Amino acid sequence: MTSRRPSERWAAGEVDDEVAIDVLVPTAGRGGELAVTLAGLAAQDDPTFRVIVSDQSDDGSGVLQPSTQAMVRVLRAQGREVRLVRHLPRRGLAEHRQSLLDRATAPTVLFLDDDVWLEPGQLQRLHDALSTLGCGFVGAAVQGLSYLPDERPEQQRTFEPWTGEVVPELIRRGTPAFDRWPLHNAANLAHLARDVPIPERGWLAYKVAWVGGCVLYRRDALLAAGGFTFWDELPPLHSGEDVLAQWRVMERFGGAGVLPSGAVHLEAPTTIPERPVDAFDVVRA
């Protein structure tokens, strides 16, 4: 039996008392994409999880759209607690992420962007990997499936599986490890998953520069590394806050990507077109 309640039990009014993962979804002005993201979560069987959606839409439209509300009802019928909160004024991505982290209580937290669909079983894959590896985080880098015909072997040359224990790494701009970042472009991970043998357990850990869009942290490791409390050192218009937080976790606890990645980028237009500052260039890692 899975923790996801089947349709014959939707009217039972049951909710998981203890959850393994808090899924944290920051959103702003993306009702349609957010509904798809929640639909991906509704397809996850295990482990137990709670969803916290923090909306920074000026009019609250992100969580009020009928398709979004429908998926919230589905998740709740399945026994998942869903919290919808408003968080204004906007003080930047890092502050928004920290506000979500402050609301979390589960032993692990998944930061999931509001334009990412997860294939069934992806949440279990990440949780299994994190539990097995014992590092600070594991991530499923998002893929743009419109790029499936676009093979980029030159961007895959830095792919390197972890063999044995995942150990701490120091990554900064200009280090050899930083050059791993093109691995997560386009549909590179889909091509790698096709070509690289995956162990019987169902996943392979590999070395990353960072992971965007779908990252499962040990909450204690993220808190020990400071979380996103550096937000007040940044101007509101910034990016790279997730990179900085991951580098701090990796330096103390290590981190890894997981192959295959069942995280699909919806390839919607960005809601943050102006990104004049990379957090990792401004705040000391």
Beta strands, then each sheet from edge to edge (+ up, - down):
strand 1: 21-27
strand 2: 49-55
strand 3: 82-86
strand 4: 108-112
strand 5: 116-118
strand 6: 137-139
strand 7: 204-206
strand 8: 214-218
strand 9: 255-259
strand 10: 263-265
sheet 1: 3+ 2+ 1+ 4+ 8- 6+ 9+ 7-
sheet 2: 5+ 10-
end
